[in-house]
Amino acid sequence: MARYLVLLAVLAAGVVSLQAQTNLALSATASQSAGGSGTYGPQNINDNVLTQGANIYAWVSTSSGTGNNTAYWQLTWSSTVNIASLRFYYESTTTRFMYSADVQYWDGSAWVTDHRYSISVPYSGGPYYTVNLTQTRSTTAFRLYNLYTYGTQSNNPNCVELQVYGPAGPTVSTSTSSLNLGSTPQGTPGSA
């Protein structure tokens, strides 16, 4: 019995709080540069609808192929969030497929480029691809900017969904400030 009390006390001393991966984009306001509106507007990039091939996506106007420095998809929050990675869901890999962009965050006064990513095309890795930031960024706004497009139509890329995540993993606290084991022994170690 004493073993179990000691084990219980040790467990009570270290509180473990697991943080599930939460899609931060769901609490953001979506916007985009010129392009689709109405049915094809920015509200589609964070509505949690992941259906490909159903013509439920946003699109932005770009020139063919390699970049348009004014095209973007943006998410804005009312308070600071910590961003570590994103998932980009696309409609098709054979047309209007965005394969490269600048990953940018707002530092309070200007857009800062975390890095530029590029994935190999043609892409065959599943319904989305993941991009990790170089480090966790605290920000109120995030965007993909200067978009490069691939496919039979190599302009006007589309986005089915843009998911954004904070750092992964549990948060562990080992504070013992409120632990009270008492001063009276409750048995001999090794006895039941």
PyMOL commands that set and color helices and strands:
alter all, ss='L'
color gray80, all
select helices_A, chain A and resi 2-13+24-27+38-40+42-46
alter helices_A, ss='H'
color red, helices_A
select strands_A, chain A and resi 15-17+29-32+58-59+72-89+97-106+111-118+128-150+158-159+161-165+171-173
alter strands_A, ss='S'
color yellow, strands_A
deselect
rebuild
show_as cartoon
